[in-house]
């Protein structure tokens, strides 16, 4: 039986939060696991950027409506391709 799950393929709104990284480091260090950020390709410039969260541009047309609640979040623009995990 074929799965009905269809993951959303970009583009996405990309964000970075150092507080998110710090929190994940604290949580993962207790479990002796590595935390990671992610690298995506920026849509407009093909630049590879490090991010901590992405949100569907289809679901959230306005990046201000994305439910990312870290007060230090920085909006990095629209990305369209996952590149790799970071550490």
C-alpha positions as CSV (number, residue, x, y, z in Angstrom):
1,X,0.0,0.0,0.0
2,X,1.4,3.4,-1.0
3,X,1.8,6.0,1.7
4,X,-0.5,9.0,1.6
5,X,2.1,11.2,3.2
6,X,3.5,13.7,0.7
7,X,6.2,16.0,2.3
8,X,6.0,19.6,1.2
9,X,8.8,20.6,-1.1
10,X,10.0,24.3,-0.8
11,X,10.0,27.1,-1.0
12,X,10.2,27.9,2.7
13,X,10.6,31.0,4.9
14,X,14.0,30.5,6.8
15,X,14.9,31.7,10.3
16,X,17.9,31.6,12.6
17,X,17.8,31.8,16.4
18,X,20.8,31.5,18.6
19,X,18.5,30.9,21.6
20,X,17.1,27.9,19.7
21,X,20.6,26.5,19.1
22,X,21.6,27.1,22.8
23,X,18.4,25.4,24.0
24,X,18.9,22.4,21.8
25,X,22.6,22.1,22.8
26,X,21.5,22.0,26.5
27,X,18.9,19.4,25.8
28,X,21.0,17.2,23.6
29,X,24.1,17.4,25.9
30,X,22.1,15.7,28.6
31,X,21.4,12.8,26.3
32,X,24.9,12.8,24.8
33,X,23.6,13.5,21.3
34,X,24.8,16.1,18.8
35,X,22.5,18.9,18.0
36,X,22.4,20.3,14.5
37,X,21.3,23.2,12.4
38,X,20.5,22.9,8.8
39,X,21.9,24.4,5.6
40,X,19.6,25.5,2.7
41,X,20.0,27.2,-0.6
42,X,18.6,30.7,-0.7
43,X,16.2,31.1,-3.5
44,X,17.2,34.5,-4.9
45,X,21.0,34.2,-4.7
46,X,21.8,30.5,-4.5
47,X,23.8,31.3,-1.3
48,X,24.0,28.5,1.2
49,X,22.7,29.7,4.6
50,X,22.5,28.1,8.1
51,X,19.1,28.0,9.6
52,X,17.3,26.7,12.6
53,X,13.7,26.6,11.3
54,X,11.7,26.8,8.1
55,X,8.0,27.3,7.4
56,X,6.0,26.7,4.2
57,X,5.5,29.8,2.1
58,X,2.3,28.0,0.9
59,X,0.9,27.8,4.4
60,X,2.4,31.1,5.7
61,X,2.5,33.7,2.9
62,X,3.7,36.4,5.3
63,X,6.8,35.4,7.3
64,X,5.5,37.5,10.2
65,X,2.8,34.9,10.7
66,X,5.2,32.0,11.1
67,X,4.8,30.5,14.6
68,X,8.5,30.7,15.6
69,X,8.5,32.2,19.0
70,X,12.2,32.9,19.8
71,X,12.6,36.6,20.5
72,X,16.0,36.7,18.8
73,X,14.8,35.1,15.6
74,X,16.2,36.6,12.4
75,X,14.3,36.2,9.1
76,X,16.8,35.1,6.4
77,X,14.5,35.1,3.4
78,X,13.1,32.3,1.2
79,X,15.0,29.1,0.7
80,X,14.1,26.4,-1.8
81,X,16.4,23.5,-1.4
82,X,17.8,21.5,1.6
83,X,21.6,21.1,1.3
84,X,22.8,19.3,4.5
85,X,22.6,19.0,8.2
86,X,25.1,21.0,10.2
87,X,26.6,20.5,13.7
